[in-house]
């Protein structure tokens, strides 16, 4: 079993995530969210009533990324 650390700072509809891998950020609300991970991946997530959610990676991966 693995574990990690992540600190989130919420500023209105924006959230900044700090982790050992870097800084990620997201924008949205409970139903619709756009996220960029520390390694440059981008996701769109839509949450449906009842707790179901649908997510999709968008765009290309950042040109400058790290391999861990």
N, C-alpha and C positions, 0 to 999 in steps of 0.2 A: 504494500500500500504506500502511495506517495503522498506528499503534502507540499504545500507552497505558501507563499505570502502574497497578498495583494491589498493595497490600500486604495480606496476610492474616495474622491473628493467631488461632491455634487454642487454645481453652481447653476441653479435654475434648471433648464432642460439639458445642460451639458454635464458630462461626468468625465473626470480624468482618473485613469487607473494607473497606479504605480506598482510595478512588480520588478523582480530581479531581472527580467528580460527587457525591461524598458518602460516607456510610457505609451499608453494607448488612450484613446478618447472615444466618446460616443455622444450622440445627440438624439433626443427623442422623448417619448413619453411611454406610458404603460402599453400602448397598442402598437406603436411604430418606432423603430430604433435603427439608427445607422451607426456602425461601429468600425473603428480602425484599430487594429491590433499593433503591438510594438514592432512586429516584423513586417508591417505594411499591408497585411490582408485587410480587405474591406467586406463588411457584411451588412445586409439589410434583413431585419427581423420584424415580422408582423405577428402579434399575439391575438388570437381569436378568443371569443367567449368560451369559458369552460377550461381555460388554461392551456389550450393547444397553441402551438406556435409554429410558424413556417419561416425558415431562414434561407438565404441564398448569398453565396459569395459573389461580389461584383467587381468588375474591372480586372486589371492585371495586378499581379503581386509587385510590390515596390522593387525597383531596380537594385537598391542597396538593402540587402537583408543579411541576417546572420544565420548560420547553421549551428544548431546546438546538439 
